[in-house]
């Protein structure tokens, strides 16, 4: 009952990942099992959960600190056990370091047994809510990267859209922490000279007065847009060339299409940001 959204989310993703990896291993699909565990550890546990746990680990609340530490250790130990058949030496080394904190008595990972979950941690609602938080943070970070605003420079933001009420209450701390915001307020009117970041139908308006040099940024983004346009033209000439389509391996054609999609996406983002700065 006392678990936070980030905890409920990671436990739900952890349970789903263990089940997926076990299904692959039972079918002798070791590469697919390794990929599922890698994606979970890297893209979810490290990239998001550890970052969100830092606030609690460094904070004054002892109970919240203990809860965060317990979940971090248990999820990591359980994932190490699942990874052990695929990476025996590395997992053994990390397991040995974690044992004193994890309540594990077994001498080796193998003796510790496959991690059995004590109850059903599946939580589709938590996964859905965290997906919104992650989309919001990713969108704001993407805008910051485009405008070269470092993450340690705190920004103000206002938010509008169907997710706004949640973003301002239960998820405000998550979004402000991970997106480098000093404040997140409800929308009344669009702030002057602001750029927008859009995620899942929700819009964040970020005032940029005193943050960037507008003329310099317009010039730089204009050059980036011209480069994106040139890239698109070059790729389109390639994929519309009958000789290329006839002779190139399927992998090369697929790669060209992916490059085209990425360049088009970049063009859309740059046009939007330039419009915001004009």
ZAMARGU-4260 file (C-alpha; in steps of 0.2 Angstrom, whole numbers, plus 5000, padded with zeros to 4 digits):
<rodrens>
0) 5000/5000/5000 | 5015/5012/5004 | 5023/5009/4987 | 5025/5024/4975 | 5021/5025/4957
5) 5039/5021/4952 | 5040/5006/4963 | 5024/4999/4957 | 5029/5002/4939 | 5047/4994/4941
10) 5039/4979/4950 | 5026/4976/4936 | 5040/4978/4923 | 5051/4966/4933 | 5038/4953/4934
15) 5034/4954/4915 | 5052/4953/4911 | 5056/4938/4921 | 5041/4929/4913 | 5047/4934/4896
20) 5065/4929/4899 | 5060/4912/4906 | 5049/4908/4891 | 5063/4912/4880 | 5075/4901/4890
25) 5063/4887/4890 | 5063/4887/4871 | 5082/4889/4871 | 5081/4906/4863 | 5095/4913/4873
30) 5098/4929/4863 | 5080/4934/4865 | 5081/4931/4884 | 5097/4941/4885 | 5089/4955/4875
35) 5074/4956/4886 | 5084/4956/4902 | 5096/4969/4895 | 5082/4980/4889 | 5074/4980/4906
40) 5090/4983/4916 | 5097/4997/4905 | 5081/5006/4898 | 5070/5004/4913 | 5079/5000/4929
45) 5095/5011/4927 | 5088/5025/4915 | 5072/5028/4925 | 5070/5019/4942 | 5087/5022/4949
50) 5086/5040/4944 | 5069/5042/4953 | 5076/5032/4968 | 5090/5045/4971 | 5079/5058/4978
55) 5073/5046/4992 | 5090/5039/4995 | 5097/5056/4998 | 5082/5063/5007 | 5078/5064/5026
60) 5064/5052/5027 | 5071/5035/5034 | 5055/5024/5029 | 5055/5031/5011 | 5074/5028/5010
65) 5073/5010/5016 | 5058/5006/5004 | 5068/5013/4989 | 5084/5003/4994 | 5074/4987/4997
70) 5066/4987/4980 | 5082/4992/4971 | 5092/4978/4979 | 5078/4965/4977 | 5075/4969/4959
75) 5093/4969/4955 | 5097/4952/4963 | 5082/4944/4955 | 5088/4950/4938 | 5105/4944/4941
80) 5098/4927/4945 | 5089/4927/4929 | 5104/4933/4919 | 5116/4920/4928 | 5115/4906/4915
85) 5119/4919/4901 | 5133/4929/4911 | 5139/4918/4925 | 5155/4927/4930 | 5149/4945/4930
90) 5133/4940/4939 | 5142/4930/4952 | 5154/4945/4956 | 5140/4957/4958 | 5129/4945/4968
95) 5143/4942/4980 | 5144/4961/4983 | 5125/4963/4985 | 5122/4948/4997 | 5125/4957/5014
100) 5111/4969/5008 | 5099/4957/5000 | 5097/4944/5014 | 5104/4931/5003 | 5114/4916/5012
105) 5118/4906/4997 | 5137/4905/4993 | 5134/4906/4974 | 5120/4913/4963 | 5116/4896/4957
110) 5113/4890/4975 | 5102/4905/4978 | 5089/4898/4966 | 5079/4906/4952 | 5070/4921/4960
115) 5052/4917/4965 | 5040/4932/4966 | 5031/4932/4983 | 5015/4939/4975 | 5008/4946/4958
120) 5016/4963/4955 | 5007/4966/4938 | 5000/4984/4938 | 4994/4989/4920 | 4988/5006/4928
125) 5006/5010/4935 | 5014/5005/4918 | 5002/5017/4909 | 5005/5032/4921 | 5024/5030/4921
130) 5023/5029/4901 | 5015/5046/4902 | 5029/5053/4914 | 5043/5045/4903 | 5035/5053/4887
135) 5034/5070/4896 | 5052/5070/4902 | 5059/5063/4886 | 5050/5077/4876 | 5056/5091/4887
140) 5074/5084/4887 | 5073/5083/4868 | 5068/5101/4867 | 5083/5105/4880 | 5095/5095/4869
145) 5089/5104/4853 | 5092/5121/4861 | 5108/5116/4870 | 5101/5120/4887 | 5111/5110/4900
150) 5100/5099/4912 | 5107/5108/4927 | 5100/5124/4922 | 5083/5124/4930 | 5068/5129/4919
155) 5050/5135/4923 | 5036/5126/4913 | 5017/5127/4912 | 5007/5112/4907 | 4990/5110/4898
160) 4981/5095/4891 | 4972/5079/4898 | 4987/5074/4908 | 4989/5091/4916 | 4980/5087/4932
165) 4990/5072/4935 | 5006/5080/4930 | 5003/5094/4943 | 4999/5083/4957 | 5005/5065/4958
170) 5019/5066/4945 | 5025/5084/4948 | 5040/5078/4958 | 5045/5065/4945 | 5043/5077/4930
175) 5052/5092/4938 | 5066/5081/4944 | 5070/5071/4928 | 5067/5085/4916 | 5077/5098/4926
180) 5062/5110/4930 | 5062/5122/4944 | 5043/5124/4943 | 5028/5116/4934 | 5012/5126/4934
185) 4994/5125/4927 | 4991/5133/4910 | 4982/5150/4910 | 4990/5158/4895 | 5005/5154/4884
190) 5020/5163/4891 | 5028/5175/4880 | 5044/5169/4870 | 5042/5151/4875 | 5045/5134/4866
195) 5034/5119/4867 | 5037/5101/4871 | 5022/5089/4867 | 5020/5072/4874 | 5004/5060/4873
200) 4993/5075/4869 | 5000/5086/4883 | 5009/5102/4880 | 5023/5109/4891 | 5026/5128/4887
205) 5044/5133/4893 | 5048/5152/4894 | 5066/5155/4886 | 5069/5173/4890 | 5086/5174/4898
210) 5089/5156/4894 | 5095/5157/4876 | 5100/5170/4863 | 5085/5170/4851 | 5094/5177/4836
215) 5109/5165/4838 | 5098/5150/4841 | 5087/5154/4825 | 5102/5155/4815 | 5109/5138/4821
220) 5093/5129/4820 | 5090/5136/4802 | 5107/5128/4797 | 5102/5111/4806 | 5085/5112/4796
225) 5094/5115/4780 | 5105/5100/4784 | 5090/5089/4788 | 5082/5095/4771 | 5098/5090/4762
230) 5098/5073/4770 | 5080/5070/4766 | 5083/5074/4748 | 5099/5063/4747 | 5090/5048/4754
235) 5074/5051/4744 | 5085/5051/4728 | 5093/5034/4733 | 5077/5025/4738 | 5068/5031/4722
240) 5082/5025/4711 | 5077/5009/4702 | 5095/5003/4701 | 5097/5004/4720 | 5081/4996/4724
245) 5085/4982/4711 | 5103/4978/4717 | 5104/4984/4736 | 5102/4970/4749 | 5085/4971/4759
250) 5095/4977/4774 | 5102/4992/4765 | 5085/4997/4759 | 5077/4995/4776 | 5091/5005/4784
255) 5088/5019/4771 | 5070/5020/4775 | 5074/5021/4794 | 5086/5035/4790 | 5073/5044/4780
260) 5060/5042/4794 | 5073/5049/4807 | 5077/5064/4796 | 5059/5068/4793 | 5056/5067/4811
265) 5071/5079/4814 | 5064/5091/4801 | 5047/5092/4810 | 5055/5095/4827 | 5066/5109/4820
270) 5052/5117/4811 | 5041/5117/4826 | 5055/5124/4837 | 5060/5138/4824 | 5041/5143/4823
275) 5041/5144/4843 | 5057/5156/4842 | 5051/5167/4828
</rodrens>
